[in-house]
Each structure stands twice: as C-alpha cells, then as structure tokens.
Amino acid sequence: MENEELIKLCTEKAQSWLTPAYDAETQAEVKQILENPDKNVLIDAFYKDLEFGTGGLRGIMGAGSNRMNIYTVGAATQGMANYLNKNFAGRETISVVVGHDCRNNSRKFAEISADIFSANGIKVYLFDDMRPTPEVSFAIRHLGCQSGINITASHNPREYNGYKAYWDDGAQVLAPHDKGIIDEVNKVTVNDIKFQGNKDLIQIIGKDVDDVYLEKVHGISIDPEVIKRQKDLKIVYTPLHGTGMMLIPQSLKLWGFENVHCVPEQMVKSGDFPTVVSPNPENAEALTMAINLAKSIDADIVMASDPDADRVGMACKDDKGEWVLINGNQTCLIFLYYIIKNRIAMGKMKGNEFIVKTIVTTEVIRKVAEKNHIKMLDCYTGFKWIAREIRLREGKEQYIGGGEESYGFLAEDFVRDKDAVSACSLLAEICAWAKDQGKTLYDILMEVYLEYGFSKEVTVNVVKPGKSGADEIKAMMDNFRACPPKELGGSEIVMIKDYKTLKATDGKGNVTDLDMPETSNVLQYFTADGTKVSVRPSGTEPKIKFYVEVKGEMGCPKCYARETAAALEKVEAVKKSLNI
C-alpha cells in the first residue's frame, strides 16, 4: 500500500512536468518515464528533489525532480540568486564565478546558470572553457566575488553531473548559508526561473586568471633547487579526459619539470570517458593506460587527476620494481610528512603552523604532527570543513597543508578546496627530492611507516541505490546506534564517538562531549589494539561507507608485505564483526 501511495505521488509530480513551462524534449522524456512499466524508474526520478550534500548538488542526468537537468539546475541557480540578492542587499555589485568540467551538458548547465544569475542583476565571470575546480575557488577570491558555482560531478560515473556551490571565501557553502540557499531553492517554481540572461553582465574569463593562479601555485614550492637538479624526472600524467589537461602540464613545466609524458588517448576532452570504466583515480583500472606508458618509458612516477582536477591519484615502483598504487591515506601522509620535514629543514617554520585532516583519515598523520610539534586539527569529511579551519585561523596561524583519505589534498590557502594542480606539482617535487637521495616515493613511504608506525586502511562501500536503498542505509545506521558492537576483529571497543549526538562514550560508560561545529551522521569505534572504524552514509552517492584502519609495527622496509597481509586479515575479521 505504501508503494502504491508513493507511485501515485510520483505520478502526480511527473504529470506536473507535462506543462508548457517545460520544453518539449523534457516532456517527451517524462512521458516515457510515466509509460514505463518499471515504476522504480518513475520513483527514482521523482521521489524527492535533489539536495545539497557534502559536495553540493549531484545526481544522474535526465528528466525529473531527482535528476540533473536544466530545471533542477535552474531552480538551484535561481534560489542562489535570490539568496545572494537578500544577503548582499547593500552591495552595489554582486558577482559570481561560473565554471564547469568536461561532462556532457556541463557547458550547457554553466551557460544557463550564467544567464539566470545575470537575469537577476548579478555580475557573472564565466570561464571560456572547462577548468579545474580549485581554479574556480581561487577565482572567487581573486576577483572579489560573493559566490560561485562549478558544474561538475567530480569522479562519479559518466551518467552523473553536479553543482558545487561556493561562498565569498572560495569554500563550498556551509551553515547558515547552505540552509539559507536550500530554503530559497525550495521556494522556486519553474515559472520563477529567469532563463533569459543579460549578456552585459556576463564577462568571459580564461587565461588572465590561469596565469595568476599558476604563478601562485608555483609559489608553494618548498625546495626549487632540488627540482633544478632533477628536472629530468620522468613523469607520466593523465587527466582522465578532464579539466586537468588545461593546467597541470603547464604547472609542471612552470615548476621546472622537463620530462612530462601525458597519456595521449586521455588528453581528449570527453564526458563519455571512453578509455575508462569510471573516471576515478581511486580505481586501479583508471590508471591502467598511464601505468602501461610508465612501464614502456621506465618512468619515475604516475599521476592522475579526476575529471574536475581536485583529486590526485598516483602510482610508483615498489622495492621489486613493480608498479603499485598509493592510496588516499598514504597520499595525504606523504604530502604532510614532506611539507613538515622540509619546511623544518629549510628553516621556514615560524611556530604558528597547523595542518588539518578529516576524522576518517589515517591516525599516523597525528603521530607525525605530534612528534614534530605541529598543531593538527580533525574535521568532518568534505573540504569545506578544512576550509572552515583555515578561515577561523586566518591572519593568526599559518595553514601548511591538509587532506582526506579520498585522494584530496590542499597545500595552499589561496584556494579553499582540494587541488590536484598544486598536488601534482608538489608530488613531482617530492619525487625529485627522493630521487636526489637515490630513493623512490615508495622508499619515502616505508621511511614514514618505520618512524611513525604502520597502518592499513580499507574503505568498504555498501551501495544501496534509489529510495529503497536510502531506507536501508537509514535502517543500518539506526541499528548500529541501537545495538553497537562490543568488539571488532576480536579487540574490545574502548571508545564510541557518535557525531549525530556529539557524544563520546568510553568502555566504562563515561560520556563526554565532542567539540564539533554541528552534528553529522557519523559513528566511530576505537578498539584496544588501535583499530578505528568510521561509518557514514555518503553525502553525494547512494552508499554507506565503512572506513577501517588497523595498526601494526614495521621493523624494516622488507616487513611491509608481511604487515600488510596481517592487517588485511584483521580487516576481514572486523568486517565479519560488523556483518558487512
């Protein structure tokens, strides 16, 4: 009966799209959805409106209130325009940056958004072509704008698109503005959307911003002399058909690297991502072509950026000369280790520096920070939270780096989102520094584990698509709260942190408060043997994520394989305890 009621509601909602307010193409697609005997298609397209999650608006492209199309994008932009006009009512000029990635419909959505902003009296700086997400963040600050958007679905599969909303500090929107924008978006009807733009208020930008941004990125180099000595470092890079091709090869050249080999088949702009199953540098398959090229030329490092070039994936040779992937936790760890160690060595520390990681990222970073007397802050998943920590300390403390396990890193404070342009450039410098000592990136990672302790991190994604999936994910979280596990992999749980209640409960039942800016639907379990498990529903994809970290000790670099095998056994035991 409940399903019949849902089908009825979705049918009524879909029929409201069969009016002259919607174009003929959209109406034809809605008719097909209504005529489809599989009512799950109807439910998935109309059971809810797309909402801002940790990464903004994101969904499958197509007709429907729960899909990315000119009307959901239009409503989001109209709502943002209304909020901006209210929030900055006293300003003579309100301005925004509009950028986009390589995806199908991205340029179309960007131009429509530019038209809507301009129709509402807001000045628009529209990029002339696709650009990396971090450059959009940079441009907002550089041009003194009040907001900005980037049309991108990051690393999601090809059928997705998305809409990242930024505020005047160049960071993705946080409270209270996120809720304020959502309230305005929810008020918008299709007839309220002002699609007819004012071309006088739209200014095309491009190389003028690129040049300033690349120069600023070059300024974060810690040891330019080591690059001069290792300028022939053999680098293989792939943008996976995305925006990285616009700036990353240029940036590497500006830093002084003269031996960069781009994967030619993937230097082709395409929203179909024809050479990969999924354009996600977390997936080994996405780096296959780059690694094959690296093998053929005996490269030193492989690096890949995702379609909107905010995340970096990498591979290097291990101690046997075999190419291995460096995971997101290791990536963040290597970056912060290098930054801290070499800023100290170069005499660049002033004593007010801090780094940031997310709560689900490896705890080895905490050990690096503590041993080197650097302040480390923990925050929620999503780079807007790292940006918040930078903003809170602006002018008082110096941010020198931060990242998360999902392959995002930010080495500078003039951008307020993760940045693969600076990360790829800095990665090349780290590899040059290693090679200068007769070492590889893999050797550096082994040194970190030897000094600070070994850890193995595994993320388990349980995918639950559609309305039924969302209900299942909610039930799983409810069950973990009602019936928390007593042990994980045979080790007693000594601390549970619930970020929904902002309470931490130790093994003896003592409860303390968690100091976080707001609540979040995340659970964490800590065991007596140092295992950490974090559980959270994804804010941008139909999945529940389990982040498992287990500890170990390495006596020598050769122990890595043995420790990894033992850790993976422990991870399996933890999964069994969690019934996943």
Disulfide bonds with the S-S distance in Angstrom:
none
